[in-house]
Amino acid sequence: MNAKWAANIEDLRRIAISYLPLFLSEFVETGGGSGLCIRRNIEAFDRYSFLTRSIVDVSTLSSDTKIFGHRYAKPFGFSAVANLGLFCRTPGQADLFLAETAKRENVPYILSNHSTNSIEEVARIAPDHVWAQLYPVTEDRITDSLIGRARDAGLKVLVLTVDFPIANRSETARRRGVSYATGADWSRWPSILADLLRHPRWTMNYLRSGGMPRMGSFVEYLPKGSSGVALGELLCRIWPKNLSWGDIERIRKSWPGRLVLKGLCDPDEVIRARAVGADAVTVSNHGGNKLDCLPASLDLLAMVRAAVGPTFPLFLDGGIRRGSDILTALALGADFCFMGRPALYGLAAGGRVGAQRVFDILSDELRYTQAMVGCPDCKSIDRNAIMDREQIRSGIQDSSS
């Protein structure tokens, strides 16, 4: 199937998985463990159903949303995903494709600081739609440099990812013999070679592009001409950093724009984040990549909203695969939603065309859901518009007694 004919995100996922070698596709599908938390993120949305209102004028539908003074066309955007150049059908262009789509459709794109393209390259395309993501590293001079470069590039929002105190543990890397950081364990060459030969289009694209993509924003911190593997080794030495609240306060003082803390789930930490100057928090379990034993991001959203009150901006990241998922998250208290894997699927399925198709699918599904449930304006939806399984079950029981 061609990406432009994909009917939904699952279609794009299937195309992407068939294109990628197993050492990449399995990591995408399972994260750091068996994939249980990733599935939990997705399945959490299935616990909710809309209480539809039928006699409503939906001839005009509104889904625009104002965040940080900017009115975006939709209440969702592209989340930060590292190393997208490894996945995209056109290596070296992934971050640029998402920035182009974000600008064209007036939605935000969070650029990973582990991106293939540099902050400066991507900011030139869409300075008003690109947000900078930051993983602080153990060398403060590099962290400060990355912050300064985002500021100098004209970016206005910094998304500080706070939920990775130690390096990712990948069962896929151990099983398949290929790691982002150390490359291939060629003592296992028969199985690696077989994997590459079974996915010839990816392999040819990889070879034509020069091999392991370099992380554009980190190139200047190594000697000129260093390889992608050398950049990976640098990151292994300096990332991640186990953050303290003192680190958060220091970054808050050095960053003049809006600051979002991503990866908080505990209501007490969200309250403290607000107290130290965060402008918003993204409720997230890191896309299910950390541990299999974490709750779904969606299941934490209502609890966090109750703790911080109705006015503090909360974003949701994790599990979104449908436009109806976005409306569900808004009903449970999110002000905005971000999604990472759908964007990755789109890029792997069709490059620039796939990136656009992801936006079109989610946008069309969102509008369709709004019309069908009687929600002419996304901003008006609240908890009263949805029912969870327990509410439905108790209602059925009450009616039969």
ABEGO torsion letter per residue (X at the ends): XBAAABABAAAAAAAAAAABBAAAAAAAAAEABAGAAAAAAAAAAAABBBBBBABBBAABBBABBBBGGBBBABABBBBBBBGAAAABABBGAAAAAAAAAAAAAGBBBBBBAABABBAAAAAAABAAABBBBBBBBABAAAAAAAAAAAAAAGBABBBBBAABABBBBBAAAAAAGBBAAAEBBAAAAAAAAAAAAABAAAAAAAAAAGEBBBBAAAAAABBBGBBAAAAAAAAAAAOBBBBBAAAAAAAAAABABBBBBBGBABAAAAAAAAAAGBABBBBBAGGGAABAABBBAAAAAAAAAAAAEAABBBBBBEGBABAAAAAAAAAAGBABBBBAAAAAAAAAAAEAAAAAAAAAAAAAAAAAAAAAAGBABAAABBAAABBBAAAAAAAAAAAAX
